[in-house]
Amino acid sequence: MKGKIKNLNNENKEINCKKIYKDIELMHAVESYLKTECYESYEKNNLKKAFEIAKHDDSIRLEIMNIIDEFLFEDNNQKNMF
């Protein structure tokens, strides 16, 4: 039984690491887009620092991911209303 629990823990850690890596990749893509398309706002709101902190802080990363999620799926939610 201990072997199964140990394997599950390792699998969960691996899945969690993959999720974090994908979150960071998405944040990097969004940051690149904002730098290119919304540079004044990006600089004014010091988003470079926010994205850098989010790479190392789980709570900040979660907040940014929630904002990205709302932004990406906002159009779908509005379309589903009609």
N, C-alpha and C positions, 0 to 999 in steps of 0.2 A: 504493500500500500504506500509506503514512504516513497518508493521509486516513482509511482504514478503521480503523486503530489509534486515531487521534485520536477518531473517532466512538465506537468501543467504550469508550474511556476516559471520554468524556463520558456515555455511557449508563450505565456502571457507577457513576459518581459520582452520577448522578441517581437510580438505583435505591437506592444506599446512603443518600442523603439521605432518600428516601421511607421506607425502613426505619427509620432513626433517628427520623424524625418520628412514625411509627406506634408505635414503642417508647415514645416519650415520651408520646404520647396514652394508651396503655395504662397506663403507670406513673401518669399523672395520675388516671385512672379508679380504679385500685386504691388510690391514696393517698386519694382522696375517700371511697371506701367505708370504708377503715380509719379515717379521721377520724370518720366518722359512726357506724359500727357498733362500733368497737373503740377509742374515744378514749383510755381510760386506758392501754392497751397502746401505742398510737400515741405518746402523750406520754412514757411511761416509757422507751421504746426509742429516743427521739429520731429517729423516722422522717422527720419533716419535713426535717431536715438531710440524712439519707441520700438521700431522693428528690431534694432540690435538688442535691446533689453529683453524683448519677447523671445528671442532665440535661447535665452538662458533662464527665463522666469516662467514657470508653468502657468501661473495665474494671469500674467500679462498676455502670454501666448493664447490662452483660452479666450480672453476678452477680444483680442484681435481676430481670432478665428470666428468668434460669434458675429463680429461686425462684418467680416468678409462673407460669412454665410448669409446674413440678412441682405447684404448688398447683392450678392449673386442670385439669390432666389426671390428677391423682391418682385421682379417682373413676372415670374411664374405665379406667385401668390396673387398678384393683381389680375392676371389673366384668368385664374381659376375663379375669381369672384364674379366674372361675367358669364 
